[in-house]
Amino acid sequence: MLPTSYKPTAYDDVIVVSYDTVTGVATINKEVNFYHFGADKSTGDEYNGVDMRGEVILLTRNLRIIGEDVEGWGC
């Protein structure tokens, strides 16, 4: 899970062991160490078009994600 704060090291590496398509509940393999913000709908209307929710990505291959430091926001 990627950080949802200004701290770039506040990420957690977890494995989704199950996902319920009806409820949207994902079960992961361990407890997370950091807070991760999530919402059921976009926060764009509240933050000038910026969706503040964290993202979950499926990594089945080695990927390199490179961000650009723009005004301290990180990637």
N, C-alpha and C positions, 0 to 999 in steps of 0.2 A: 504494500500500500504506500502510495506516495505521500509526502508530507502535505498537510493542509495548514501550514503555518509558515512563518519566515525562516524557520530553522531547517536547512536542507538535509540535516542528518536525522530528522525525526521521521524516518520511514520504517516500515516493518516488512519483513520478507516472510510471507505465509503461504500456505497451500490451501486452496478451497477444496474441502473434501466432499461437500454436497451442496446443492443449490435447489431450492424449491421454486419452481416456475410459477406456482399459484400465489405464494406469499411474498416471494422475492427475498427470502431469508437464505443467506449463505452461511455455511458452517465452515470454520477454518481449523487448521490443525494445532494451533497454539494461541495463547493469549497475546494480545498486542501490547507493546510497551509505550506507545504514544497515542494521544487523542487524534482521531480522524473524523473530520466533519462530513456529514452526509445529509441529504435532504431528498424527499420524494419528488420534488419539482425544482426547476431552475430558480436560482436566486438573482437572476439577471435584472429583474424589475427593481430589486432593492439596492443593487450595487452598480448602477449606471451601466447595465448590460453585461457585467461580469458574473459568470456562474462560479460560485465559490465552493461548489461541491468537489470532494476528492474523487479521483478516478481509480478504477480497478482495471488492470490489464492482464490478459492471458499471455504468459510467456512460455511457449512450448519450444522455442528456439533461442539461441543467444542473440539478443538485440542490444544495440547501443543507442541510448536515447541521449541526445546532446541538447541542452537548453541554452538559452541566452539570457544573461543577467541584464534585465531591463528595470531600472529604477529600484534595484534591490529585491525584486520579486523572485529571482531564481529561475528555474526552468518551468 
